[in-house]
Amino acid sequence: MNKNKELARILNRIADFLELKGDVIYKINAYRRAARAIESIADDIEELARENRLHEIPGVGDRIAKKIKEFLETGTVKKYEELKKEIPEELAELLDIPYLGPKTLKLAYEKLGVRSLDDLKRVIEDGSLAKLPGMGPKKIENIKKGMALYTKGSDRMLLGEALDLAGYVLGQISMYCDRVQYAGSLRRMKETVGDIDILAVGDGALIMDKFTSMDRVTEVIAKGETKSSVLMDNRQVDIRVVEPHQWGAALQYFTGSKEHNVHLREIAKEKGLKINEYGVFDVSTGERIAGATEEEIYGALGLVFIPPELREDWGEIEAAREGKLPKLVELSDINGDLHVHSNWSDGGFSIERIAEEALRLGYSYVAITDHSKSVRIANGLDEKRLLEQISYIDELNRAFKDFRILKGIEVDILPDGSLDLSDSALEKLDWVVASVHSRFGEDATDRIVSAIRHPCVCCIGHPSGRMLFQRDGYPVDWDVIFREAAEHGVCLEINAHQDRLDLPDYLVKRAKEYGVKFAIGTDAHHVGQFWMVKLGVGVARRGWLTKEEVVNCWDLDKLMEFVVKKRSEGKRCR
């Protein structure tokens, strides 16, 4: 595990221990804020410490900085070691279970001796947990759901985590390979990933030696001449070395999906061919007819090349056969980020710093979308502070020629469907994202429809409300939402934060069929999270989207025309 992640883990665990002890909330949140920032920054924590720049990290004051230096010098933090002696580590890990909560866990620990996941399962099954104060049937059911999410999360990793790990591996071994690429569900950009599969061409013995001796390897599961497996950050990574003439066949085969490959085998059989990880062969003669490239593999079956993100047997093979595959959106098509939080609410950086990073990325615009006042925990903006921010952004924009900071907000959709800020305030903005942040167990269809029909709303933020491994989405009638969004010209967001990836890919594909437009936003709270736009583009590609269907692939003039049209037509409909 790299030092940024290990340090973030320790700071988060300190917060967990303090929460179990019932410590003051501001101290707990201070550790969590610092952990989130350290985990998300692109800079190496050791380098920042050497350059005396620790205080540039959002949430890092003198006290946390001292603990960071202690960690870098000793490999641990004294406070963490002290708390570990008071509270079992296994117990603290249970705080990662959604819906459980520190008060319930503390009570179960003190009254029922719960110290592990097995203990928790036992007290649920024997009914003793339900007898504790405040434990109704709904609470028990939610804890069961949380345990299922927790167990699923322990078996798989988030897409962003998998990309980071695979990127590290490729960075360590690529110089020793003629060719190297990750495959599997990671290459298909699925929202969660199990094991990481790496394919390579080159000197097998050399590659295996370098692969199994990487710094982050904690266990060598198996080592062979052409195949090895290791554990890294408690995740399994497998590598396979193939011959150059097998590269395309192996890459296609090990990328999957299983359903896609089964369908390809059926087509091959119809043509008197056999397809496997070694190539495509004529069954009658045994002659090898393709294998060096993926394009060869698909061409031998009478198909055009199918991008990895589409290979789920969701109709891509039929479309490829008919020459009707869409030209998918690319990362390079993105002209701006349409969901970013600054330090005016709960973000870690100033608007100037955000603009600087957006310019560095080559963007033409970036939308500042801080929370509105109902999200108190995030220091949400009321009308007065929003107007102050609008004036401030107007002043900043005077310094730019070919770049613009968009005046925006992530306005809360209240339980009755109304918005958290007045129309007069919202009308002064360039970009309005409307989001649900409360009552997640209730059907949100009417709330979202009401927001879609509001003239000022440009986009519905993280539409399903789900958090991967943490929370299921709220109940929604998606066909109603898609029809309304298409009719009223409101985008649905593909929230690119690795914890969300919301709207999910299969719903993106369904919404596309209604003619819905989409906006990709990182929901970044630190400039170190801008990279997650890559994940959002992955979701968009899995949902079959073209750049014409993603509004932040448009130039600024076209985007603003879209907003003005929505606003004027929305007012006429009222």
N, C-alpha and C positions, 0 to 999 in steps of 0.2 A: 504494500500500500504506500502511495507517495506521501510525503510529509504534510502537504496541505490537507489531504483527506484524513490522515491519522490524527492530526491536530484538531481538525473539525470534529472528528469522532469523540475525542477526549473531552472537548469543551461541551459538546452535546450531552455526553454522559454525566458530566458534572451537573449540568442543568437538570438531568433526569434525577440524579441522587438528591439534589436540593428540593426538587418538586415532591419526591417521596417523603422528605423530611418536613414538608410544609413550610419551607422558607419563603421569604418575601418575593412577590412576583417580579418586581423590577430587576432583582438580582438574577433570577432564572432567565428572564428575557434577554438580559445583557449577554449572558453566555451563548444563548441561542442565536442572537443577532450576529455576534462575532463569528460563530461557527458557520452560519450561512454565508457570510461574506468571504471567509477564508476558503471555503469549499468552492466558491464560484469564481474567484479571481484567477486570471490567467498567469499572473506573476508567481514565481516560486517564493515561498515564505522565507526561506533561508536568504535569498537574494535581497528581499525587502528588509530583513533584519540587518544584514551587512551594510546596507545603504541608509540605515536609520530612517526607514520609510514606513514602519509599522503603523504609525498613526494616520497614514493615508487610507488604511483599510477602514471602511465604514463599521462603526461599532467597537473599534479597538481604541480604548483609552489607556491610561497608565497601568491600571491594574491588570487588564487582559494582556497588554504588551509585555509585562513582567512575566506572566505565565507562558507566553509564546517563547520568550528567550530561555526560560527554564526548560521548556520542552526541547528546544533546539540543542541545548547543552547536555541534557541528561536523558532525553528520549521519553520523558514522562512529565507529569505535573504533580507536585506534592499534594495539592488539594484533592486531586483525583485519587491518589493512592490512599489518602486518609479516609475519604468517603467510601472507597471500596471495602475498607475494613469494617465499616458500620453497616453497609447494606450489600447483600449479595448481588454480584454483577448480573446473574441470571434473572434476578427479580427486576432490575432496572431495564433489562432488555424487553420485558413485557410491556413497558410503556410505549413501545413501538406498535402495539396492537391497537388499531383504530377502535374508537368507542369505549375503550376500557377506562382510561383516565386515572390520574394519580390517587385521587381520594378513594375510589373503588379498590384499586390495587393495594393501597396501604391498609384498608379495612380487611381485605381478603388475606393479606399477609399476617396481620396481627390477630385476627379472629380464627382463621382457618388454616394458617400455616402455608399459604400459597407462596412458593418460591420459584416455580418453573412453569413452563407451558403445560407439562403433563399434570402438574398440580391443579392448574386452572381448569383443564379439561375434566379432571376428577370432580371438583366441587360443583361444576355445572351439571355433570351427569348424575351425581348423587343428590342434587337439589339443595345442597347446603348454601351455595352462593345466593340462591333466590331468597333465603331466609334472612339475609343481612338487611339492615335498614336501607331504604331507598331502592331496593332491587325488585322492580316490577317485571312482568313478563316481557315487555317491550325492551327494557334495558338488557335483559338476558339475551334476547334475540339479536339485538345489535352487537353485543359482545361476541356472539357466535359468528356473525357476519365479519366482524373485525378479525377474528381468529383465522377465518378462511382467507381473507385478504393478506394477513400477515404470513400465513403459510405459503401462499402463492408467491409473495414477494421474496421469501427466503430461497425459493427454487429458481427464480428468474431475476434479472437485473433490468433497470431502466435502459432505454435505448442510448441515452446520453452517456451513462456509465459504461456501457458496452463499447461505444465508439471510442471513449477515452482509453479503455484498456487495450482495445485492438490497435489503436493508434500508437500506443506505447510499444506494443510488440513489433509492429511493422517498422517503427523507428529504430528498434534495437537490431533487427535482423535483415532489413532490406538491402544493406550494403553487401551482404553475403549471398544474396539470391539473384538469379537472373530475372525472375518474375516472382511477385508475391502479392496476395490479395486475401482479404477476409471474405468468407462465403456465408452460407446459412441465412437464418432469419435476420441477422445483422445487415447483410448486404441487401436484403429486401426491405430494410428500414422498418421492421415491425416495432411496435411501441415498447415491447419487452423482449428480452433475449435470454435464452438458457445458456448453453455452452457456446464458446467462441471457436469457430472453425477457420483455420488459416490454411491456404494452399500456396505452395511454392515450387519453383523450378530452380535447380542448381545442384551443387555438391551436397548430397544428402547428409553425409557424416559431419561436414562442417556446419551445416544449418542446424542439425540436431544438437551439436555441442553448444552453439551460441544460444539456441532457443532454451535449452534446459538450464543454462547458467545465467539467465537474466537476473538482475538485482531483485526484482519483485516476486520471483518464484519462491514459494514457501514449501512446495513439495513436488517432486518428480514422480508422477503416477506411473508412467511407462516411458521407456526410451528405446527406439529401434532405429533401423537404418533409413526408413522412409516415413515413419510415423511415431510421434511422441505426444504425451499428454502431461500437463503440469497444472498445479493449482497456483493462482495468483489472486490476491485480495479475496480469498475464499471462493474463487470462481475457476471453473475448469476451462483451460484453453488447449485445443488440439491442433496439431500441425501435421500436414501430409505433403510429402515431396513427390511430384509426378514428372513424367517425361514431357519434353516440349510438345511432342505431337499429341499428347493427351490433355494439354492444358485447357482447351475450350470445353471439352467433354466433361472433365473433372469439375471445372468451375460451374458449368451449368448444372451438373448433377448435384453437387454439394450445396449449391445456392438454394435449390428447391423451388417452390414448396413440394411436399410429397404429392399433393393433389395435382399440381401442375405437371409433375414428372410422370405420374400415372397416365394422365391424359396424353402426354407426348408419346409414351410407350404404346398406347392404343393406336395412335396415328402411324407410328413406325410399323407396327404389326400389319396394319392395312396395306402398307406399301411394300411388304416383304422385307422389312428392315428390322434390325435390333439396335436399341440405344441403351448405353450404360455409361459409367464413369470413364470408360476407356475410349469411347468413340461411337460412331454410327457404322453398322456393318450390314452388308448384304447377306441375308440369311441363306440364300441358295449357294453362294460362292464363298462366303466367309470374308469377302473383300472388305477392307476398311475404306469407307468413303468420306468420312469427316471426323474431326476431333481437335484440330489445332486451335480453332477459335469458336466462340459461341455462335458467331454469325454463320459459320459452316454448319454447325449442329442444326440450327433452325432452318437454314436454307435447304439442307438435305431432306427435311420434312415438308418442304413447300411453304415455309412460313418466313415472314420478315423477322428480324431481331426483336425480341420482346424485352423491354427494360426489366431489371430485377424486381423493382417495386411492384410490378403488375403480376408477378408470377404466383397467383393464388387460386387459379382456376375460377376466376370471377368473370369469365367471358373474354379474357385476353387472347386466348388461342383462336377462338372464332373470329375476333376482330383482326388478328394478325393474318389469318387465312384470307380474309376479304380485303386486306389492305386498309383497314379502318382504325388502326391504333392512333390515339391522339398524340400530338407532339407535346410531351409533358413539360411542365414548368421546370426551369432550372434555377439553381441558387443564384447564378449570375443575372437572372432576370429581375431580382428584387431591387427596388429603387428606394425603399425606406422601411422603417419599423413603425408599426401603427399601434403599439401598446407598450409604453415605457413609463416607469414611475421614478420620480425625482425625490430629492430630500425635502420637498415641500410636503410630501405625505410620508410614506414609509420606505422610500427608496434611499439608497446609500450615497448618491452623487448629485452634484448640482446640475442645473439645466445646462450650464456652459460646458461642463465636463461631458455630459451626454451628447451634446451637439458636436463637440470635438471628436468623440469616438465615432459618431455617425459619419462625419466627414472623412475620417480615416478609413472607414469601410467603403467609401465611395458612394454613399447614399445621397439622394437629392433632398430628402426630407426625413424628419423624425417627429412622431407625435408624442407629446408629453401628456400622459393620461393618468394623473394622480387620482386617488380615491376621493369620493365625495363624503360629505359629513357624517352619514350614518355609520360608516365603517370607522368607528371611534378608535379602535385598537390600532388602526393604520394612520391616525392623525389626519383623517379625511378633511377636505376643504369645504368650507361653507361659502356662501355667495361672496362675502366680503373678501376672503382670501383668494378665491378664484379670480375675482376682478383684478386684484393686485397682481396675481400671476400673469393674467392676460396682458396687463400693461408692461410687466417686466419682460415677457417674451417679445412683445412688439418692439421694445427697446433693443433687445438682443438681435432681432432680425434685421435691424438697420445696418448691421455690420456685414451681412452676408450678401453675396451677389447671386450665386447659382445654388443656393441651399436655403431651406426654410424650416424653422421649428414650428410645427403645427400646434396651435392652441387646442388642447383637448381635455378630456375628463373620462374617467371610468365611473360613470354615475350608477348608483345603486338602484335596482328595480325593487321598490318596496312591496310588501306582501299584497297590497291592493292593486298593484300594477302601475301605480304612479311612480314618477321619478323623484329622486332625492334632492333635486335642485330646480329652481324656477325656470320657466320657459325663457324669461328675459335674460337670464344668465347663460343658458345653454345656446341661445341664438347667437351669442358673441363668439362661439367656438368654431374651429375648423373641423374638428373630428370628435364625435361623441360615441363612446363605447358604453353600452348599457349592460349591466351584469347582475345576476342573482347571487347574493352572498348570505342568505339566511333561509331558514325553514327548508332544509335540504330533503327532508322526508316527504314533503307535500308535492303534489302535482304542480309543476311550474308552467304548464301550457298557457293558461290565461295571462299570467304575469308577463311572459315573454311576448305573447301576441300584442298585449297592450303597449309594450315598449316598442315593438316593431312599427306599430301604427303612429307612434309619436313623430311629428315632423322633424325633430332635431336629431333623432337617433340614426347614426350611420351604420352601426355594427352591434351585434349581440356578442358579448364577451364570453369566453369559455362556456358555450351553450349548454352542455350536458351537466356541468358542475362536478364531474367526476375528478378524483385525484387518484392516480395509479398507486395501488397497494395501500391506499389510505381510506378512500371513500367511494362508494358507488354514486353514480349520477342520480339526480332527482327524476321522478316520473315525468315524462313528456310525450305528447302525441306529436311525433316528428313530422308526419305528413301535413298536419295543420301548420306547424312552424315553417316547413319548407314552402308551402303554398303562400303563406302570408309574406315571408321574406322575399320571395320572387315577385309577388304582386306589388309590394311597397318599396322595392328597390333597396332593401337593407341587407348588408353583408352579414354572413355568419363568420365568426372568427375561427381560425385554426390557431389556437393558443399553443405556441411552440415551446413553452416551458416543459422541461423533461418530466416534471411531476404530473402534467396535465395531458398534453397532446390531445386537445379537445377543441373542435369536434373530432371524434375518432374517424379513421379512414373509411370504414364501411358506410358511415352516415354521410361523409363528404361525397362519396360516390352516389348515394341516393339523392342528396340535395342537388347535386349537379344536374340530375335528370329533370328537376323542376325548373332549372334555369337560374339557380341561386348563384350570386357572386360571393367571393370569400376574401377575407383579410387575414394575413399572417402577422401575428404579433408575438414578440418574445415574452411579454409580461415581465420584462427585465426590471429588477430592483437594484442591480449593479451593472456597470458597463461590462464586467466580466461574463455576463449572461447573454450578451448580444449574439454569441456564437450559436445559440440554440435555434436561431432562424433556420439553420440547416435541418433541424429535426422537423420543423414546421413544413419545410419544403418537401421533406420525405413523406409526411402525411398527405400533403397535397398530391404528390406523384402517385401514392398508393390509392388515392381517391380519383385518379384519372384526370386531374386538372391540367389545363393549359394555362399559359401566362395571361391570356385574355380573360380568364375567369378569376384571376387573383388581382385585386385592385391595387396592391402595392407593387405590382409590376408595371403599373401605368405611370406616365409622367405626372408631374404636379398639376398641370393645367387640366388634364383629363380627370384626375382624381377630384379636384375641386368642382369641376362641372357636374360630376356624379353627386357630390354632396349638395350643391345648389339645386339640382333637379329634384332630388329626394325631398329637400326642405320645402320647395315651392309646391310640389304635387301633394305632399303631406298636409300642407295648410289648406289646400283646396278641398281635400277629402274630409276635413273636420267640420 
